[in-house]
Amino acid sequence: MSKIFQPLTLRGVTLKNRIVMAPMLMYAGQDDGQVNDLHLAHYAARALGGVGLITSEVVAVQPQGRISHTDLGLWHDQQIEGLARLAQLIHTCGAKCTLQLAHAGRKSMVEGDIFAPSAIPHSAQQRTPVALDLTQIEGIIQAFADAAQRAIDTGFDCLEIHAAHGYLIHEFLSPLSNTREDRYGGCEENRNRLLLEIVAAVRQVWPQDRPLIVRLSAEDKAGAGSNHIEVTARLAASLKALGVDLLGISAGGLAPTFDGAIVPGYQVPYAAQIRNEVGIPVGCNGSITSSELVESILFSESADLVYIGRELLRNPFWLLGVARNAGVEPALAIPTYARATGPYERGH
Ligand SMILES: Cc1cc2nc3c(=O)[nH]c(=O)nc-3n(C[C@H](O)[C@H](O)[C@H](O)COP(=O)(O)O)c2cc1C
């Protein structure tokens, strides 16, 4: 009996199984933020491999919000067409898809000024960011809403807001990177404000039948003064109240080093705690490569979905091996692939 191959419905979207391809930036684009053939081939391969949901890599809402000049973007109408082609291709290959919207904040490596809540660099090697003023913050909230509006026309099934891993929104959430003294800094309520305002603005334009996901770092893991799980659980409850359908629970990224052990499933307890305390569906991730671990996460109701990252870079067809071991015939866009999951039948 496998839980991996059981469907899950979020709003109007039904996933055929519980495996999600984690968002992973491929640095494969050009300066125009547009989808190219490499993106199409990369995502199509993982969709053919049978995962239920593919998450795109970061898609920047502003040019200065890119991690690098090779990122995808959705700050301009011209960027809709390529993403629409990508969503259509993923659907043809049998998976649903999530578009991950982000602003890189002080971790941006693009030329020119970079921006953050406060003028504190990510590390000694990186540039000092410009502290955003209130008009610029308003502009960023609007940029997320505008990108969400464009995302409707791309045909992506779900939208994800990247609020983890030390990028702009996470920089606002943490007291280590946010030392502002206005309504976006100081107390927990003020530090959470940017994310909550972005989610409210996005939920207003994003269709009611399409799920909204937020990715969070449950803990900063950046040493003394870090945000802890208790703070994130309270934030999760506020996100649920705003109509967020699933939280992707990760950790760290605020500092160059991770203050903790990295072992298979090391972030699962955070996901389980938020799921149980807040009563919201969660996805978990982090060095998960074995189907036994995935089954145990699902059976123990620690998470509803399991995000797999680097294992799917190594092996886009990882799930076919899992199906074979579980004796399950997975739903595949090319049914002939199932011949690789059952006993070898001679004939050709
Ligand atoms: C090459 C690479 C690029 C990544 N890019 C993103 C990204 O665009 N957005 C994001 O939220 N996480 C990103 N991540 C983090 C992954 O989604 C995931 O959390 C991390 O790889 C841990 O999961 P894993 O052990 O299954 O690989 C990236 C990771 C890798 C290895």
The ligand as an SDF file (V2000), in Angstrom:
LIG
                    3D

 31 33  0  0  0  0  0  0  0  0999 V2000
   20.5480   24.2100   -8.2880 C   0  0  0  0  0  0  0  0  0  0  0  0
   19.5420   24.5980   -7.2630 C   0  0  0  0  0  0  0  0  0  0  0  0
   18.7340   25.6980   -7.4930 C   0  0  0  0  0  0  0  0  0  0  0  0
   17.7480   26.0620   -6.5650 C   0  0  0  0  0  0  0  0  0  0  0  0
   16.8980   27.0900   -6.8630 N   0  0  0  0  0  0  0  0  0  0  0  0
   15.8220   27.3290   -6.0500 C   0  0  0  0  0  0  0  0  0  0  0  0
   14.7950   28.2220   -6.4490 C   0  0  0  0  0  0  0  0  0  0  0  0
   14.8060   28.7730   -7.5640 O   0  0  0  0  0  0  0  0  0  0  0  0
   13.7800   28.4550   -5.5830 N   0  0  0  0  0  0  0  0  0  0  0  0
   13.7040   27.8330   -4.3610 C   0  0  0  0  0  0  0  0  0  0  0  0
   12.7520   28.0580   -3.6080 O   0  0  0  0  0  0  0  0  0  0  0  0
   14.6460   26.9340   -3.9760 N   0  0  0  0  0  0  0  0  0  0  0  0
   15.6780   26.6540   -4.7990 C   0  0  0  0  0  0  0  0  0  0  0  0
   16.5860   25.6720   -4.4600 N   0  0  0  0  0  0  0  0  0  0  0  0
   16.3690   24.8850   -3.2350 C   0  0  0  0  0  0  0  0  0  0  0  0
   15.5970   23.5950   -3.5750 C   0  0  0  0  0  0  0  0  0  0  0  0
   14.2580   23.8760   -3.9340 O   0  0  0  0  0  0  0  0  0  0  0  0
   15.5740   22.6190   -2.3760 C   0  0  0  0  0  0  0  0  0  0  0  0
   14.9640   23.2620   -1.2920 O   0  0  0  0  0  0  0  0  0  0  0  0
   16.9640   22.1590   -1.9830 C   0  0  0  0  0  0  0  0  0  0  0  0
   17.6970   21.7140   -3.1130 O   0  0  0  0  0  0  0  0  0  0  0  0
   16.9050   21.0270   -0.9590 C   0  0  0  0  0  0  0  0  0  0  0  0
   16.1600   19.9410   -1.4560 O   0  0  0  0  0  0  0  0  0  0  0  0
   16.9080   18.6170   -2.0250 P   0  0  0  0  0  0  0  0  0  0  0  0
   17.7960   18.1400   -0.9090 O   0  0  0  0  0  0  0  0  0  0  0  0
   15.8090   17.6620   -2.3600 O   0  0  0  0  0  0  0  0  0  0  0  0
   17.7150   19.0260   -3.2210 O   0  0  0  0  0  0  0  0  0  0  0  0
   17.6060   25.3270   -5.3540 C   0  0  0  0  0  0  0  0  0  0  0  0
   18.4530   24.2430   -5.1190 C   0  0  0  0  0  0  0  0  0  0  0  0
   19.3960   23.8570   -6.0600 C   0  0  0  0  0  0  0  0  0  0  0  0
   20.2530   22.6550   -5.7840 C   0  0  0  0  0  0  0  0  0  0  0  0
  1  2  1  0
  2  3  1  0
  2 30  2  0
  3  4  2  0
  4  5  1  0
  4 28  1  0
  5  6  2  0
  6  7  1  0
  6 13  1  0
  7  8  2  0
  7  9  1  0
  9 10  1  0
 10 11  2  0
 10 12  1  0
 12 13  2  0
 13 14  1  0
 14 15  1  0
 14 28  1  0
 15 16  1  0
 16 17  1  0
 16 18  1  0
 18 19  1  0
 18 20  1  0
 20 21  1  0
 20 22  1  0
 22 23  1  0
 23 24  1  0
 24 25  2  0
 24 26  1  0
 24 27  1  0
 28 29  2  0
 29 30  1  0
 30 31  1  0
M  END
$$$$
